[in-house]
Amino acid sequence: MHKKLTTLIIFFIAWLLLFTIAKPLSAQEEDTDKSNLLKLNKLSGRDERRTGVHDGNLVYTRFSNFGNLGSRYEPPKMEWPKGSGIWYGFEFIMIAGAEVVDAHGDTIHIMSENYTNPKSFDIAPDGSHTYGWEPLPGYFNDGPENIDNYPAMSHKPETWPKSWPYDYPGEPGSRDGKWNGEFGAYTRADQESYYVMDDRNNDEFDYYPFIGSSEDSADFPTGRRGLGLQVKVRGYQWVQVEAEDILIVRYDIKNVSDKDLEKVVFGMYIDPAVGGEGDSMDDDAYFDTEDDITYCWDLDGYDNKGRPGVGYFGFAFLESPGDPLNGIDDDEDGLVDERQDNDRGSYIFGPIGNFGPPKYHWEGDEDGDWRPYHDANENGKWDEGEDIFDDKGSDGIGPYDQDYPGPDLDGTEANGMPDQGEPNFGKTDNDESDQIGLTSFLLRPAGNISDDERLWNEMTPGLFGGALPSNLAFIYGSGYFSLPKGETRKFAIACLFGNDFDDILRNKRTMQRIYDADYNFTKPPLLPTLKATAGDGKVILRWDSRAEQSIDPIYGKDFEGYLIYRSTDPSFNSIKTITDAYGNPIFWKPIAQFDLKDGLTGPHPIQTGESGAHFAMGEDTGLQYYFVDEDVDNGRTYYYAVTSYDKGYDEDFYDRGIVDEPLLAPVAPSECSKIIQTDLVGNVINIGRNCAVVVPNAPSAGYVEGNIGQGVVHKSGIATGSVNVNVLLADSLKDNHTYRITFKDSSLARYTQSVIVEDVTLQDTVYVVTPYDEFELGNEIIDGLQFEFNNDSAKVTDFGWIKGEANMPATVALLESNKSLPLPEDFEIRVMQANADTSFDPLPFLRKPVNFQLWSTTTNKKYKFLFNEKTNKDGMLNFGDEIVVAYNIEGFRYNTAWRIVFGDSSEVENPRAPEEGDVFFFEVSKPFTSDDVYEFITYTSKRDKKLAADNLDNIYVVPDPYVVSASWEKPLFYSSGRGERRIDFVNLPTECTIRIFTISGRLVKTIEHRSTISNGSESWDLISDDGLTVSYGVYIFHVQAPGLGEKIGKFALIK
């Protein structure tokens, strides 16, 4: 009896766990299906199966390395836009089938797919395996570094295998440690995925594609059966606005068997749920053969939670499996039977179809768009500095690309001929293939696709239509085409989303042009590296300048600026509020923008795609590498991103000096990505290098913020500019450290040449800027400090008579001469008796005695001067006279500075010439020089125990009362229930114990708070120590801080 009870309890717990953890389609029945699926995985030995997540733009979905998009069980399932929680389907199955003759001489149809719905398994009678695709080993990292157990993805090096199964032509091992992309190691998209699968397990029929060993004709698990198909699958996502609603998947299908396949069809089974789980009964679907697109939508436009605005979703052929052997121009591009697996052939003059007039080109480059390197100096070889264009070699990476490994070992780089792996030739040129397009579309009930004959018939070319079922699914296909042994056919589909049909069609047509141009996006600048620091009611952002070194393969160094974004959701959907000409959201609204001072301001002249929207280029603010956001609430989670964007291009940019290259194609700007990845309940699991997640909070009780004491002291020097030091990161300040700021200058005019910042306490130079650039230093944060320099150039700021009754008008300015330098000193002209001094002239006989002297009041030094008398030649200072400061005199060589010209007597009433004792002065602003020394002392943040004790009364709860939910709680994404619940205790000391009681005195929760001095808050999720959600009502809290005291307060939870 005891044994039976134990067994029953164990069974109940296992059932409960399965019910809790699994995310079924329709309650408990699907949990059982999932359990059966897990058992089957173990029985069939499908250890290579992996599932990843594409989240490189607004399309957010799982994908599996056995041919499927979406997921039957776990979100995200084709969610759009990312972060909305609205998904558009379950599972989308890639299908390939062929007509063959079996071992008995019968004509049969074999279909390979892998549908994970246990009710529709195409499964062996003994339950050992399914008849369909399985992934091949070696295309992902199966080690512990691959924490998420993903297939290989370009942005996650930890998912790459230690050694790829295949290498670049002629380069053994060359792919190891690099991304194994369609374009070599070059990552064409912002996010890519890659896996390989085959159909060897599909041994349902007596068809044997391989001729040879007994193993080839054996059944599962040792045999190689199916149709002998092997498929390379690549996923692509771009963040550019033109492609942000699209996931592209490229399938390269190779017949690796020993037999030709004469009649092949390819397509997908689509199980939509537009609006989410439980909302699929009002879906509809249709097709458009002109644009090779199938699409579906929700009839009432509401999702499963009653929210309006559900969009359109569909699949479109960007490229379909063509037949290069049928002698027909299938895709009507003016070229017959073009292909991507041919060699370069001969260099000929001839037609290139609809791609332009006849021209010289290589035979294998049918559309004539491959470009060799430019031999500018005509020496017969490529030299550094010359354009290499498409002649990059078989690895697809040229000298101007990021992570360039050096010339290709096989000699293909800059050899003047197209080679497989280079841009715009062969497998990388999407226009070099014939295409059949969409040939079938059938509405049908969701469910069973295990009947091969039925599935073959449903994909019959020319079959379009079907009745609308209550639980909609549809199948689309492209066929028939031949696939001889050893040959490869490919197709690329775009999974598209839009707000309405017009939007989705625009997206498809835009993407088609981009695909036909070999994904010819301009490459956005590199991601900057962002660091964020939370403060009290503020967030400090800092980033580096690596994006400014980006090189676009076509447009060169085209960086333009930075955009700073803040959102309350990790997908930044809440700030995507700038719409295009059709009312669709297209751009995110930044909180700040910093751009180059290059005259490129306002809306960009080239629209983004066909949207009618123009990217805002900034206002010539100049670049900056930090930003302090003070428009935040303590306790709330904020998601930040700093993105880089480029200049784009227009026809007059070269003439305006905006770019260095003339005669390039006009293009809209490109902006880099911003990705924060979350799990199913909204917890952040991955943060892009240019993103940050920050929660500003009040500091702990007794917190004394770091400061610079008495401020900056001008210890010596005469500079009239200012030096301000701002504390940005108070907790990063060094305690009781003296800093000194000094300068270097030129010897004569004393122009500021450099600035040096020293930590005197450590006897360490912490920063040097040479040549002097106050903007550069002002953008740096050094030891938590930001410096502001306002340097004055030497110019006259004031002048006039300060002693006596003289009223001669005057002007003071720098003498226009190549000998003149703006001497940064103040001067007085002191009128005395005759022969008080002698004027200067390089010719001694032209010097004359005068009745005044010229003195620098800055250095207390008497200066030489040139003197020109306009009227009276008597050596007495008078109306119309002119004085020029002269210095650095060596024989006939000298410099001049300020020129004082006294006006005519007619310019004033009652003119009075100066007399003995009269003084004329002029002041000059002065730059920082080597004479100037500034010092200040830093004090780091600290905890004042007495102040902490006095501040205990400031402890309180927010929000109070708590009503349903608080603004800073994370949104509910996919899980059931009401989502996160949270209150915060604020102004706590660094160490304390919080006890929460009911109004009757029952202890509900004990929280131990331990924090740094900068964090004085502690959150409570409203779960008791017993693991139960607390009820609504009034609660008492008691805070006990060792050595400081205690605080008692109350708060309310209101339903």
Secondary structure, DSSP 8 states (H G I E B T S, - for coil): -HHHHHHHHHHHHHHHHHHHH---SSTHHHHHHHHHHHHHHHHHT-TT--EEEE-SSS-BEEEETTTEEE-SSSS-SSBSSTTS--B-EEEEEEEEEEEEE-TTS-EEEEEE-----GGG--B-TTSS-BSS-EE-TTSS--STT-TT---EETTBGGGS-SS-S--STT-TTTTTTS--BTTBT---SSEEEEEEEE-TT--SSS-----SSTTTT--TTT---TT-EEEEEEEEE--SGGGTTEEEEEEEEEE-SSS-EEEEEEEEEEEE-TTSTT-GGGEEEEEETTTTEEEEEESS-B-TTS-B---EEEEEEEE----TTSSS-TT-SS-SS--SSS----EEEE--GGGSS-EEEETT-TT--------TT-SSS--TTS--TT---TTS--TTSTT---S-TTS-TTSSS--TTSTTSGGG-TTSS------EEEEEESS----HHHHHHHT-TT-EE----SSEEEEEEEEEEEE-TT-EEEEEEEEEEESSHHHHHHHHHHHHHHHHTTS----------EEEEE-SS-EEEEE-SGGGG--BTTTBS-EEEEEEEEESSTT-GGG--EE-TTS-EEE---SEEEE-SSS--SB-SS-STTSS---B---S----SEEEE----TT--EEEEEEEEE--B-TTTTTTTS-S--S---B---B----EEE-TTS-EEEE-TTEEEE------TTEE--B-TT--EEEE----SEEEEEES-GGGS-TTEEEEEEEEE-SSS--EEEEEEEETTTTEEEEEESS--HHHHHT-EETTEEEEEE---S-EEEEEEEESS----EEEEE--STTB------EEEEE-STTSEE---SSGGG--EESEEEEETTTTEEEEEEEE-SS--SSS--TT-EEEEEEEEETTEEEEEEEEEE--GGGSSS-----TT-EEEEEE-----TT-EEEEEEB--EE-HHHHHHGGGG-EEESSSEES--TTS----SSSSS----EEEES--SEEEEEEEETTS-EEEEEEEE--TT---EEE-SB-TTS-B--SEEEEEEEEETTTEEEEEEEEEE-
